[in-house]
Amino acid sequence: MTCADVMTKDPACCAPGDTASRVAKIMKTEDVGSIPVCESRQNRKLLGIVTDRDLAIHVVAEGRDPNSTLVQDVMTKDPVTCSPQDDIQKVLDAMQSHKVRRIPVVDRGGQLAGIVAQADIATRHYQPEKTAETVGEISKPSTARAA
């Protein structure tokens, strides 16, 4: 099984100059907890990722104005990625070792092709023991920022 088999294809994305407020609205509309950050919505070259946790910690908790705080100031730059051809085990290992719940999928040119979320693994992978192990490892407390 590969990333292409489980990923959500063509996910919504935002640009670095978008505001935190705009990204939060995209998350609400799309019912997702992370948005890939691309050069632009037309040029989907991946630059980073912004999560609901990033917005909570780096905007709300710091008392920043979500209407003027830019995504580029709160996103995770150069996130862990996979390619559509990667084996799903590689994604599971990356999620565990980097303690992230979502991994963008990029093609050879660095263009956003999809995203693999913990929920995609749980609903499409059909190996409950590996899914449980991954969730357990991701959920262990850490001092590092998680995506």
Steps between C-alpha positions, in 0.01 A plus 500: 500500500635848411436860605293546186267223622414674829560872444236767469556627148518869408461645850417866559809715542587854594776749416763637740344847483155378606385600847448264791131592491468397133673167567276430800197557275642257242550241777139547608361476146713198411458340846875439534766573760784599269549692180805462276670830416590537132665778300149589382168324446591473130864393550466221755872472581504401868670744740359392835195401699283679755294310755216584732754457780729760337208745495409428862855528634660761275201727440234463770723418799746776407220755465575571134238646268383216271398756237855632464717202599634336185523126446871532418557613859333199665541212252741210523748548217634203304267239651557128487363377165454183303452422133195330350711188429631461855395189687247573776743356757739787422220746585416316822867505601530873418186584699637311799855632489400863436186485718274648232142413415504621140755470221471687170553295186708669230597394150856504367469871420400587855138564403232413753317185389319406819525458874505192722337554837479270798130457418585387144724229644229390743221487241687378191796291617308206651778392736365594843811394692729727295250785519479463879880494528531815288233686697667399825844619391371830359306568816788456743586833665780693336657841530526534122235674293264251336316544173 
